């Protein structure tokens, strides 16, 4: 399949253009020729030298990642930027990136994957960002205790063996859960306004402790990497259905 065809189909599925003015990431094809024949696609959370080199060793033609190289532009290709980009060019590996579009996709996205783990029902978009959303909210089939929800996350997510930190300030029975993966504590106020019992995200900021305590809401910090493996894995399944060979590269950070 031609690279342009793969890119067009991914852009359409992810509504990449709708996030163009909302995301610092340059989503879509970040590195690659106008045309190339694609037979093998690799998938990873992070576009870094380790995943580039591993994808090249696997004979992949294209690497699809959540976190790419360009965040508001690249001024110079020197130093660490050069070292990171060089394997792509030397190994003739194209790079496709989907950041917020893959967070916000209500079926394939990262938040949707966490909601699947928690078996949430009656799901609605959550995490407003302009006219779009980057998360999801839903109701527990049966109320969770804080320990039960933490254990469910630890069992299903690639946390690197570390426990999931919990700011345990909400009700004993968790029924309504809001999710924004990665660095999502900026949406705590929205979760409180929605009467959510808990916010599940990846990593926190110092101020969130007192904000959660004063608002009476739980916050689960399940790991930036761990909460953001779902989207690229979902894309892998779609690309396999297109008849292309695929490989998933798991390079956990423990963060």
N, C-alpha and C positions, 0 to 999 in steps of 0.2 A: 504494500500500500504506500502511496506517495506521502511524504511528510506533510505536505500542505493539506492533504485530505484528513490525516490524523488530527492535525491542529484544528482544522475547521470543525470537525466533529466534536472534539473536546471543548472548544470554545462555545459551540452551540449548546451542548449539554450543561455546561457550567455557567452559562450566561456571563462570560468573561467581560464583555463590553459594558455591562451594566454596573460593574464595579470600578471602571477605569478612573473615575474621579474621586473614588472613596479610599483607594488602597495605595499605600506607598510602594508596594511591590509592583513591578512591571510584569503583570500576568500574561500568560500566553507563551509563545515561542521566544525564549530569551537568547538562545544560541543555536545557530543552525543555518544551513544553506536554504535558498529559495525552494529547491527541490532535492529530494533524496529518496531512495527506496528504503522503506522501513519494514523489517521483518521481525525484529526482536525489540521489545520495549521493557526497560527496567523501571522500577518504582521505588521511591524512598521518601522519607519525610524531609530530609535536608539535602540541599545541593551544595556539597562540600567536596574537598579533594578525595576523601576516603570513598564516598559513594561514586564519584566520577571514575576513580581508578577501578573500583570493584565492578561497575557496570561495563567498563571497557574490557576487563578481563573475562566477563561473561559474554562478550561479543554482542552487546546490545547496540542498537543503532540510535536509540532515543531513551533519555532518562526523564521521567515525570516526577516532579517533587512538589512539596508544599512550600518550602522555604527556598527561594532562589538566590541569585547573585545580585540582582539590581533592586535597590530600595531607594528610589528617587534619583537614579542616574549614577553612572560611573564616570568620574572625571579623568582618571588616569589608570592605565593598565600597567601597574608597577607593583613591586613588593609582594605582599600577600595576595593581592588581587590577581597579579600576573601568575603567581604560583598556583592559585586555585583554578584559573581559567585555562592554563596551558594544557592540562590533560584532555579537556574537551576538544580543543583544536587539534592536538597531536593525535588523539584517538578517534577523531572524526565522529564525535558523539554529540547529538543534538540535545538541547535542554528545554523542556516545557515546564512552566511553573503555574501553579494555581494556589493562591494564598486565601484571601477572604472569600472568593467564590466557592472554594472547597470547604471553608468553614461553614458557610451559610446554606449550602445545598440541603434542602429539607429531607432528601432521601439518601443521598450518597455522602453527605458531609460528615465532618468530624463530630459535631454535636449530635447529629442523628445517630452516629455509631455509639456514642456514650448512652444516648437514650435507649438504644436497643439493648445494651448491656443491663440497664436498669429496668427494662421491660415497662417503659412508661407508655401510658395511653393518653388519648385526647390531646395529641401534640399540636402545638402552635408555634409559629416563628417567635424568636426571642432575640434580644440583643440588637436594638435598633442602631443603625449606622446610616444616617441620611434616609433615603427611601428604601434601603435594603436591611436585611437582618443577617447576623453572623452566628446565631445560636438557635436553640430550641428549648421549649418548655413542655412539661407533661406531668401527668398524674400517676402516682404509683398504683399498681394493681392492688397491692396490700401495703399499708403504711410501713415504712422502714423505721427502725430505731437508728440513731446515728451510727452505732457500731455495725449494724447490719448493712447499711449503705456503704460504709467504709470497707467492710469485708468484701462486698460484691465488687467494688472497684479494684481492690487489691488482687482479687482472684482473676479478673478479666483483663486488666491493663498491664502493659509491660513497664512496670515501675522500677525495674532493675533490682527488685527484691526489697526496696525500701518501703516502709509503711506510708500510708497516705495521711498527711497531716490534716487535722480537722479543727476548725474554730467552732467549738461546740457551744453555740449560744442560742440555738433555736429550740423549737418544741420537741418533746419526747417522741412524738409520732410525726414522721416526715411524709407528707402526702403530695405536696406540690414542689417540683424540682425544676430549677432553671439551669441551663447549661450554656456556657461560652468557653470553648476550649482554649488552650494556650494561655495567654496572659489576659484573663477576662474579668478581673476584679473591678475594672472601671464600670461594669454593668451591675454592680451591687445595688445601687440606688434603684435601678429598674426592677431588679428582682424583689426588692422590698416593696416598691410601689405596686407590684403585681401580686403581693401577698404570698410569695413563694416561701416555703419553709427552709429551702436550702439552695445554694448556688454551687454548682460543680464546675470547677475550672482547673487550669493546669498549675499556675504559679501565682503567688500573691505579692502584694506590696505592703510595706510596713504599716501604712495607715489603715489597712483593711481590718486589722485586729479590733481596734476600737470602734470602727464604723459598724462592723458586724455585731459586736457586743452591745452597742447602744441601740441597734435596730432589732435585736433578738432574732438573728437568722444564722443558720449553719453555713459554713464555707468549707468545701472539700478541695484541697490542693493536690490533685492527683498526678501532677507532672505535666510539663509542657509537651515533651515528646510523647508520653504515654497517652495523652488525650488526643493526639493528632496523627495517629497511625491509621485511623479508620478511613479517612477520605481517599488516600492513595491506594489503599487496599480495595476499596470499592471501584475506583477507576481501573485497577488491574483486572477485575472481573469483567468489566465492560469491554476493555480492549481485547481480552481473550475471546469474547463473543464475536469480535470482528475478525477472528481468525489469525491473530498475531501471537507469536510466542512472547511470554512475559516472565519476568523474574522480580521478586520482591527482595529488597536489600534492607535488612533490619540492622540499624546502627544506633542503638539506644544510647542516650546521654545520661540517664539517671536523674535528669533535671525536669 
